[in-house]
Amino acid sequence: MRLLTDLPPGPRVYRASGLTPRQEEVYRWMVGFRLEHDKMPTVRDVMAGLGIKSPNGVCCHLGALQRKGLITG
């Protein structure tokens, strides 16, 4: 997985980028993880970092981010 773009800092960027607030939260968390660890997070990392209870929940967010052009699979 690869991040294609970074969101500018600030609140409510999701409106311009077509993201829901939760998708923006997931994406920003992933960007921060990538910067801190120099690797992309695993599904389990995202689950733990954002309190998502199932791998399917993470996969739904990743699918939405991919469809919106922010990540590639």
DSSP file (Angstrom, degrees, kcal/mol; ACC not computed):
  #  RESIDUE AA STRUCTURE BP1 BP2  ACC     N-H-->O    O-->H-N    N-H-->O    O-->H-N    TCO  KAPPA ALPHA  PHI   PSI    X-CA   Y-CA   Z-CA
    1    1 A M              0   0    0      0, 0.0     2,-0.4     0, 0.0    72,-0.2   0.000 360.0 360.0 360.0 145.1    0.0    0.0    0.0
    2    2 A R  E     -A   72   0A   0     70,-1.6    70,-2.0    38,-0.0     2,-0.4  -1.000 360.0-125.8-140.7 137.7    1.2    3.5   -0.8
    3    3 A L  E     -A   71   0A   0     -2,-0.4    68,-0.2    68,-0.2     3,-0.1  -0.689  19.7-168.9 -79.8 132.4    0.0    6.9    0.1
    4    4 A L        +     0   0    0     66,-3.0     2,-0.3    -2,-0.4    67,-0.2   0.774  64.7   3.3 -93.5 -29.1   -0.6    9.0   -3.0
    5    5 A T        -     0   0    0     65,-0.8     2,-0.4     2,-0.0    -1,-0.3  -0.977  64.5-126.1-152.8 159.9   -1.1   12.4   -1.5
    6    6 A D        -     0   0    0     -2,-0.3    22,-0.0    -3,-0.1    21,-0.0  -0.885  25.5-123.6-110.7 145.6   -1.1   14.2    1.8
    7    7 A L        -     0   0    0     -2,-0.4     3,-0.1    17,-0.1     7,-0.0  -0.655  32.1-109.6 -83.8 142.1   -3.9   16.3    3.1
    8    8 A P        -     0   0    0      0, 0.0     5,-0.1     0, 0.0    -1,-0.1  -0.336  43.9 -93.9 -65.1 154.4   -3.1   19.8    4.1
    9    9 A P  S    S+     0   0    0      0, 0.0    -3,-0.0     0, 0.0     0, 0.0  -0.263  80.1  68.5 -66.8 156.9   -3.2   20.6    7.8
   10   10 A G  S >  S-     0   0    0     -3,-0.1     3,-0.5     3,-0.0     2,-0.1  -0.321  80.1 -63.3 118.9 161.1   -6.3   21.9    9.4
   11   11 A P  T 3  S+     0   0    0      0, 0.0     0, 0.0     0, 0.0     0, 0.0  -0.356 104.3  19.9 -78.6 157.8   -9.9   20.9   10.2
   12   12 A R  T >   +     0   0    0      1,-0.1     3,-0.6    -2,-0.1     4,-0.4   0.780  67.1 139.8  59.1  35.7  -12.6   19.9    7.8
   13   13 A V  T X>  +     0   0    0     -3,-0.5     4,-1.9     1,-0.2     3,-0.7   0.748  56.9  80.8 -73.1 -22.9  -10.4   19.1    4.8
   14   14 A Y  H 3>>S+     0   0    0      1,-0.2     5,-1.4     2,-0.2     4,-1.3   0.784  82.0  62.1 -57.9 -29.5  -12.7   16.1    4.2
   15   15 A R  H <45S+     0   0    0     -3,-0.6     3,-0.3     1,-0.2    -1,-0.2   0.944 109.4  39.3 -61.9 -47.0  -15.3   18.3    2.4
   16   16 A A  H <45S+     0   0    0     -3,-0.7    -1,-0.2    -4,-0.4    -2,-0.2   0.835 120.6  45.0 -72.1 -32.2  -12.8   19.4   -0.3
   17   17 A S  H  <5S-     0   0    0     -4,-1.9    -1,-0.2     2,-0.1    -2,-0.2   0.531 110.2-116.8 -91.7  -5.5  -11.3   15.9   -0.6
   18   18 A G  T  <5 +     0   0    0     -4,-1.3     2,-0.3    -3,-0.3    -3,-0.2   0.604  69.4 136.0  81.3  11.6  -14.6   14.0   -0.6
   19   19 A L      < -     0   0    0     -5,-1.4    -1,-0.3    -6,-0.2    -2,-0.1  -0.646  54.8-125.7 -92.1 148.6  -13.7   12.2    2.6
   20   20 A T     >  -     0   0    0     -2,-0.3     4,-2.4    -3,-0.1     5,-0.2  -0.457  37.0-103.3 -75.4 163.7  -16.0   11.6    5.6
   21   21 A P  H  > S+     0   0    0      0, 0.0     4,-2.1     0, 0.0     5,-0.1   0.899 124.0  49.0 -56.7 -40.1  -14.6   12.8    8.9
   22   22 A R  H  > S+     0   0    0      2,-0.2     4,-2.6     1,-0.2     5,-0.2   0.903 109.4  51.4 -68.4 -40.5  -13.8    9.2    9.9
   23   23 A Q  H  > S+     0   0    0      1,-0.2     4,-2.7     2,-0.2    -1,-0.2   0.902 110.2  49.9 -62.2 -39.7  -12.0    8.5    6.6
   24   24 A E  H  X S+     0   0    0     -4,-2.4     4,-3.0     2,-0.2     5,-0.2   0.908 109.5  51.4 -64.4 -40.3  -10.0   11.7    7.1
   25   25 A E  H  X S+     0   0    0     -4,-2.1     4,-2.3    -5,-0.2    -2,-0.2   0.928 111.8  46.7 -61.0 -45.0   -9.1   10.5   10.6
   26   26 A V  H  X S+     0   0    0     -4,-2.6     4,-2.4     2,-0.2    -2,-0.2   0.934 114.4  47.5 -61.9 -46.3   -8.0    7.1    9.3
   27   27 A Y  H  X S+     0   0    0     -4,-2.7     4,-2.4     1,-0.2    -2,-0.2   0.932 112.4  47.8 -64.0 -46.2   -5.9    8.7    6.5
   28   28 A R  H  X S+     0   0    0     -4,-3.0     4,-2.4     1,-0.2    -1,-0.2   0.891 111.5  51.7 -61.9 -38.7   -4.2   11.3    8.8
   29   29 A W  H  X S+     0   0    0     -4,-2.3     4,-2.6    -5,-0.2    -1,-0.2   0.922 109.7  49.8 -62.5 -43.5   -3.4    8.5   11.3
   30   30 A M  H  X S+     0   0    0     -4,-2.4     4,-2.5     2,-0.2    -2,-0.2   0.898 109.6  50.8 -62.7 -40.9   -1.9    6.4    8.5
   31   31 A V  H  X S+     0   0    0     -4,-2.4     4,-2.2     2,-0.2    -1,-0.2   0.934 111.7  47.9 -61.7 -45.7    0.2    9.4    7.3
   32   32 A G  H  X S+     0   0    0     -4,-2.4     4,-2.2     2,-0.2    -2,-0.2   0.898 111.2  50.3 -62.0 -41.5    1.5    9.9   10.9
   33   33 A F  H  X S+     0   0    0     -4,-2.6     4,-2.9     1,-0.2     6,-0.4   0.920 110.0  51.0 -61.5 -44.2    2.3    6.2   11.3
   34   34 A R  H  X S+     0   0    0     -4,-2.5     4,-1.8     1,-0.2     5,-0.2   0.903 111.9  46.6 -61.6 -42.5    4.2    6.2    8.0
   35   35 A L  H  < S+     0   0    0     -4,-2.2    -1,-0.2     1,-0.2    -2,-0.2   0.882 117.5  43.0 -67.7 -38.1    6.2    9.3    9.1
   36   36 A E  H  < S+     0   0    0     -4,-2.2    -2,-0.2    -5,-0.2    -1,-0.2   0.875 128.0  26.0 -76.5 -38.5    7.0    7.8   12.5
   37   37 A H  H  < S-     0   0    0     -4,-2.9    -3,-0.2     2,-0.3    -2,-0.2   0.504  93.1-129.3-107.9  -6.7    7.8    4.2   11.5
   38   38 A D  S  < S+     0   0    0     -4,-1.8     2,-0.3    -5,-0.3    -4,-0.2   0.814  81.7  77.5  58.2  32.3    9.0    4.6    7.9
   39   39 A K  S    S-     0   0    0     -6,-0.4    -2,-0.3    -5,-0.2    -1,-0.2  -0.969  88.7 -94.6-157.8 161.0    6.6    1.9    6.8
   40   40 A M        -     0   0    0     -2,-0.3     2,-0.1   -39,-0.1    -9,-0.1  -0.544  46.5-107.8 -78.5 146.6    2.9    1.5    6.1
   41   41 A P        -     0   0    0      0, 0.0     2,-0.1     0, 0.0    -1,-0.1  -0.413  27.9-125.7 -72.7 149.5    0.7    0.3    8.9
   42   42 A T     >  -     0   0    0     -2,-0.1     4,-2.2     1,-0.1     5,-0.2  -0.379  31.9-101.1 -80.8 170.2   -0.8   -3.2    8.8
   43   43 A V  H  > S+     0   0    0      1,-0.2     4,-2.4     2,-0.2     5,-0.1   0.911 127.1  51.4 -58.1 -42.0   -4.5   -3.8    9.2
   44   44 A R  H  > S+     0   0    0      2,-0.2     4,-2.5     1,-0.2    -1,-0.2   0.865 106.1  54.3 -65.6 -36.0   -3.8   -4.8   12.8
   45   45 A D  H  > S+     0   0    0      2,-0.2     4,-2.9     1,-0.2    -1,-0.2   0.931 110.2  46.8 -60.7 -44.9   -1.9   -1.6   13.4
   46   46 A V  H  X S+     0   0    0     -4,-2.2     4,-2.1     2,-0.2     6,-0.4   0.912 111.0  52.4 -64.7 -42.5   -4.8    0.5   12.1
   47   47 A M  H  X>S+     0   0    0     -4,-2.4     5,-1.3     1,-0.2     4,-1.1   0.946 115.5  40.5 -57.0 -49.3   -7.2   -1.5   14.3
   48   48 A A  H  <5S+     0   0    0     -4,-2.5    -2,-0.2     1,-0.2     3,-0.2   0.905 116.1  49.6 -67.9 -42.3   -5.1   -0.9   17.4
   49   49 A G  H  <5S+     0   0    0     -4,-2.9    -1,-0.2     1,-0.2    -2,-0.2   0.798 123.4  28.8 -69.6 -29.6   -4.3    2.7   16.7
   50   50 A L  H  <5S-     0   0    0     -4,-2.1    -1,-0.2    -5,-0.2    -2,-0.2   0.371 105.4-114.5-115.3   3.1   -7.9    3.8   15.9
   51   51 A G  T  <5 +     0   0    0     -4,-1.1     2,-0.4     1,-0.2    -3,-0.2   0.811  55.7 160.4  69.5  29.3   -9.9    1.4   18.1
   52   52 A I      < -     0   0    0     -5,-1.3    -1,-0.2    -6,-0.4    -2,-0.1  -0.735  31.2-151.1 -85.4 131.5  -11.5   -0.4   15.2
   53   53 A K        +     0   0    0     -2,-0.4    -1,-0.1    -3,-0.1     3,-0.1   0.687  68.2  37.6 -83.8 -19.2  -12.8   -3.7   16.4
   54   54 A S     >  -     0   0    0      1,-0.1     4,-1.3    -7,-0.0     3,-0.5  -0.968  69.7-127.9-135.6 150.2  -12.6   -5.8   13.2
   55   55 A P  H  > S+     0   0    0      0, 0.0     4,-2.6     0, 0.0     5,-0.2   0.843 110.6  61.6 -59.3 -32.5  -10.3   -6.2   10.2
   56   56 A N  H  > S+     0   0    0      1,-0.2     4,-2.2     2,-0.2     5,-0.2   0.877  98.9  55.2 -63.3 -36.9  -13.3   -5.8    7.9
   57   57 A G  H  > S+     0   0    0     -3,-0.5     4,-1.7     2,-0.2    -1,-0.2   0.912 110.1  45.7 -60.8 -42.4  -13.9   -2.3    9.4
   58   58 A V  H  X S+     0   0    0     -4,-1.3     4,-2.8     1,-0.2    -2,-0.2   0.927 110.7  53.3 -65.0 -44.7  -10.3   -1.3    8.4
   59   59 A C  H  X S+     0   0    0     -4,-2.6     4,-2.5     1,-0.2    -2,-0.2   0.855 105.9  53.9 -61.4 -34.9  -10.7   -2.9    5.0
   60   60 A C  H  X S+     0   0    0     -4,-2.2     4,-2.0     2,-0.2    -1,-0.2   0.923 111.1  45.5 -64.5 -43.4  -13.8   -0.8    4.4
   61   61 A H  H  X S+     0   0    0     -4,-1.7     4,-2.5     2,-0.2    -2,-0.2   0.921 113.3  49.7 -64.9 -43.4  -12.0    2.4    5.2
   62   62 A L  H  X S+     0   0    0     -4,-2.8     4,-2.3     1,-0.2    -2,-0.2   0.903 109.5  51.9 -62.8 -40.8   -9.0    1.3    3.1
   63   63 A G  H  X S+     0   0    0     -4,-2.5     4,-2.6    -5,-0.2    -1,-0.2   0.908 110.3  48.2 -61.3 -42.3  -11.3    0.5    0.1
   64   64 A A  H  X S+     0   0    0     -4,-2.0     4,-1.9     2,-0.2    -2,-0.2   0.916 111.6  49.4 -64.8 -42.9  -12.9    4.0    0.4
   65   65 A L  H  <>S+     0   0    0     -4,-2.5     5,-2.6     1,-0.2     6,-0.9   0.869 112.3  49.0 -64.1 -35.9   -9.5    5.7    0.5
   66   66 A Q  H ><5S+     0   0    0     -4,-2.3     3,-1.6     4,-0.2    -2,-0.2   0.925 109.8  50.2 -69.0 -44.8   -8.4    3.7   -2.5
   67   67 A R  H 3<5S+     0   0    0     -4,-2.6    -2,-0.2     1,-0.3    -1,-0.2   0.843 109.5  52.7 -61.7 -32.7  -11.6    4.5   -4.5
   68   68 A K  T 3<5S-     0   0    0     -4,-1.9    -1,-0.3    -5,-0.2    -2,-0.2   0.392 118.6-113.3 -86.5   3.5  -11.1    8.2   -3.7
   69   69 A G  T < 5S+     0   0    0     -3,-1.6    -3,-0.2     2,-0.2    -2,-0.1   0.635  85.0 114.4  82.3  15.1   -7.5    8.1   -5.0
   70   70 A L  S   <S+     0   0    0     -5,-2.6   -66,-3.0    -6,-0.2   -65,-0.8   0.747  79.7  21.6 -91.7 -25.2   -5.6    8.6   -1.7
   71   71 A I  E     -A    3   0A   0     -6,-0.9     2,-0.4   -68,-0.2    -2,-0.2  -0.930  67.0-142.1-134.1 161.6   -3.9    5.2   -1.5
   72   72 A T  E      A    2   0A   0    -70,-2.0   -70,-1.6    -2,-0.3    -6,-0.0  -0.940 360.0 360.0-121.0 150.5   -3.0    2.4   -3.9
   73   73 A G              0   0    0     -2,-0.4    -1,-0.1   -72,-0.2   -10,-0.0   0.447 360.0 360.0 -87.6 360.0   -3.3   -1.2   -3.1
